[in-house]
Structure formats: structure tokens, C-alpha cells
């Protein structure tokens, strides 16, 4: 991507951010609270998924480690 494309992309990003800021400032308190609640709920769901993935990876790692130890013991005997 050339510099003109990067500059245009950056300009669009700044414009989108400014629009989002303006839109948020003009929201009613109820709309702001709904947006905050939605963001909190999304964050909670992401955290739960990360914990699930972490548990899965940890379990697979333990299985692999135990399997490797068993193989090493079998080869040593």
C-alpha cells in the first residue's frame, strides 16, 4: 500500500473516531447506559471464552506431558 492509501486510511480512521465521539456525546443517558452494559457483557463473554481456551490448552498440555513421560519411561525400561 502506498503512502496516499495509508494517509487516506488514517484520515478515515480519524473521521470515524470523531463521528463516534460526537454520536456518543449526543446520546441520551439511557442510550449511554445500554452501550456501557453491552460493552461490559461483551467483555465478560470474551473473558469466559479465554478462560475456556486456557483450560483446554492446559489440559492438552498435561496430557501431552504425561504421554511423553510414559514414552520416556517405556524407552528407558
N, C-alpha and C positions, 0 to 999 in steps of 0.2 A: 504494500500500500504506500502510495507516495505521500509527500508532506501535505498536499492540498486535501487529500482524503482524510488524513489524520486530523487536520485542522477543522475540517467540516464536521467530523465525528465529535471532536471535542466541543465545538460550538453547539451541536445538537444536544450533547450531554448537559452543558451548562443551561441551555434553554429549557430542557426537560426538568432540571432541578429547580430552576426559577419558577416554572409553572406549578410544580408540585408544592413548593413553598407558598406561593400565592393561593393555591387551592386550599391548602391546609389552614392558612390564616383566615380564610373566608368561610370555613366550616362552622356549623353550629356546635355548641359543646357536646350535644348528644352524638353528632357525627364523629367528632374527635374521639369520644369515649369508645364508640364502636370500632374505630380504626385501631385504637390502642389495644382494645380487647382482642381484636383479630390478630394483631401482631404478637401479643402475648401467647395466644393459643397456638399460633404457628411456631413460635419459639419453643413452646412446651412439646409440641409434636416432634419437632426436629431433635430436641434433646432426648426424647424417648427412643427415637429411631437410632440415634447414635449409641445409646446405651445397649440397645438390642444387638446392633452390629458388633459392638465391643465384646459383649458376652459370647456371641457366635465365634468371633475370631479367637477369643481366649480359649474357648472350648476346643476348637480345631487345633490350636497350637498345643494344648495339653495332650490331645490325642496323638498328634504327630510326635511330640517329645517322648511320650510313653512308648509309642511304636518303635522309635529309634533306639531307645534304651533296651527294649526287648530284643531287637535285632542285634544290637551290640553284644548283649549277654549271650544270645544264641551262638554268635560267631566266636565269642571267647571260650565257650564250652565246647 
